[in-house]
Amino acid sequence: MITVLIADDHPIVRDGVRGMLATDDRMDVVAEASSGPEALALSARLDPDVVLMDLRMPDGDGVPAIAALRQRDPTRPRILVLTTYDADRDIASAIDAGADGYLLKALSREELIAAVVDVAAGRSVLAASAAQSLMARRHLEELTNREIEVLARIAEGGTNRTVAKGLVISEATVKTHLLHIYSKLGVRDRAAAVRVAYERGLL
């Protein structure tokens, strides 16, 4: 049996997830929590194999709970985020906190059950948007410190001239850095570069 704890602030969602998992004999939903702190307390008491964690809950969000669970034990329980949010910042925060998987709620019963089985077995599970976000972050991590400095000054409203003066480099060098930044972020102009950098949590 795979023991599961469902953490979501909406009772209807919890009922729906419980009902979906109940159709599989391998699943045993041992408890439901309506907040991150409640999920922490129940997890400590019941030691579930998998926690299905929503991200945003009024009485305590999922990301701090994920981090606390991971600080308590780096491998148990396995944590599968199940949420409606697919912004890059949300995905990055959950994965960085220690989530083992990230899924959106618009999935079928079969997909949910398969994901729980995979996560319980030690495999990572990612929605397509989460996988794309993580791939994009790999490119972001290739930005040099100087490129990040240039981008930060651009974000503050700097022009090529003021950025060059502030960093004591030539305007041509600023333009070269910007071209490299555009390439790495997959954008075509400085406004898009700044927007993507903020979305990814780089700035």
Secondary structure, DSSP 8 states (H G I E B T S, - for coil): -EEEEEE-S-HHHHHHHHHHHHTSTTEEEEEEESSHHHHHHHHHHH--SEEEE-S--TTS-HHHHHHHHHHH-SSSSEEEEEES---HHHHHHHHHHT-SEEEES---HHHHHHHHHHHHTT--EE-HHHHHHHHHHHHHTT--HHHHHHHHHHHTT--HHHHHHHHT--HHHHHHHHHHHHHHHT-SSHHHHHHHHHHTT--
